[in-house]
Amino acid sequence: MLTVEKIGGTSMLQFQNVLKDIIGYPSSEGFRYGRVFVVSAYAGVTNMLLEDKKTKAPGIYQCFIKGEDYESAMDDLLSMALEINESMLNLGLDRKVCMDFLVERIVQTKAYLNSMEDIVASGYVGRDSIFHAARELLASLGEAHSAFNTVNILRNNGVLSKLVDLTGFRDSKQLSISNRIEKVFRNVNPHEAIIVATGYTKGTEGIMREYDRGYSEITFSKIATHLHADEAIIHKEYHLSSADPKIVGIDNAIPVGRTNYDVADQLADIGMEAIHPNASKPLEMAGINLRIKNTFEPDHPGTVISKDYIGPQAKIEIVAGSDKVVILEIHDTSMVGEIGFDLEIMKKFKKYNISYIMKTTNANSISLVIWETDHSELLVTDLEAEYRTVTVQEAAIVCVIGSNIAMPRILARAANALAKNDINIKCISQSLRQVNMQFVIDRDMYAKAIICLNQDLCLADTDWLLLERQSVESL
């Protein structure tokens, strides 16, 4: 059996769990070859290299493009990375070997950035292309660090292992992402050693430019499909659960067990990614099942996502959403009966590069839910110049999602759960496929809505849990 497995940054930072509970060393029962591990940077490192994923606090990249002191910021990064190394000495990490690798990479990266700075100053090359290259270069450092350390620790513990460095750090060959993976893996036999690959892959299209912070899952997916893996596995610090455990509490967040790629896409659309949508499509098309596992519960089978799975009984599998959205409504009495009226609205959205999460219409109104970060005063001004009334409100969106919810009473149960908790529904949407029911509510009701929907729709229907777990364990 061949598995390709991605390990998230939070898990990597607690490498003693990775070594024991994921790789299975030193247990003779848990350890086996025939495994390719695609590793993320240690938690916090990519934030320091680029910018904080949540707060957008600037990192080294922002210092570089603003002409600020990025070299001192890189020295701070080196100090942080060396502290991470120190925390792993008891696991077998070789301090000097790993320090030399880090120092060499960072010194060379500074030299590359200095050269890029000179090129930008010359005015002969477009700034954007140089800045894109700098972002790619910086992103590659985090995964190179964690992958090198992983192989060093494994080898020092007597485990046959091989580093697959896809960062192309000193490689001037112009290869696409897929071609680089194919070329590097040509002489790699995953059944003879544990293979550890960097989550970053250098390519002519620019993996950061194309996929931004979801790039490690793209590498993971491309490796899995290239090697025709029997199963793809993502190890995270949490289960794919019925609801966010930070909101409903860990005891009320039920591992999903089984679902399909359509459900995974619904989650990605509202920013709750089980896997990046551009990473899931190749796996789905290749017929490779994806298993989401909790690093810190190694005996739990996790959740299996497959192409054609439909739940044996109608139930809500996941309640999710966001309180970081805005609802924008266009009201105009000339809309009724006007063919293509919303086409002009969509042209304006395209003009400002804004995508919507949800759209509902009636005779005289069109309501669209967009991300708060995409809210543009220029778009609103543009719309106000064309249409009678344009309203913008801060809001939240909550979704009840499942592989088998195209049944009577489920929508009514969801609406009733909100109503009996005094939560007003501002807008509602459900497509014919019926895998996702979306409700727009007041922002301050978001957490309450998640809790009550999880309680009434997920926790109330727990008779299927044992069956689901047995089904996953058999896969």
Protein Blocks (a to p, Z undefined) as FASTA:
>chain_A
ZZdddddfklmmmmmlmmmmmnopabfklgcghiacdddddehklmmmmocfklopacfk
lmmmnopafklmmmmmmmmmmmmmmmmmmnopafklmmmmmmmmmmmmmmmmmmmmmmmm
nopacfklmmmmmmmmmmmmmmmmmmmmmmmmmmmnopacddddfklmmacbdcdfklmm
mmmmmmccfklbccdddfbdcdfkopmlmnmmmlmmmmmmmmmmmnopabdcdddfbdcd
fbdfklnopklmccekiacfklmmmmmmnopafbdfklmmmmmmnopacddddfklmkbg
bjaddfklccfbdcdfbdcddfkbccdddddfklgopahklmmmmmmmmmnopacfbdcd
dfkbccddddfklpcfklmmmmmmmmmbdcdddddddddddfblcbghklmmmmmmmmmn
opacfbdcddfkopaccddddfklmmmmmmmmmmmmmmmmmmlmmmmmmmmmmZZ
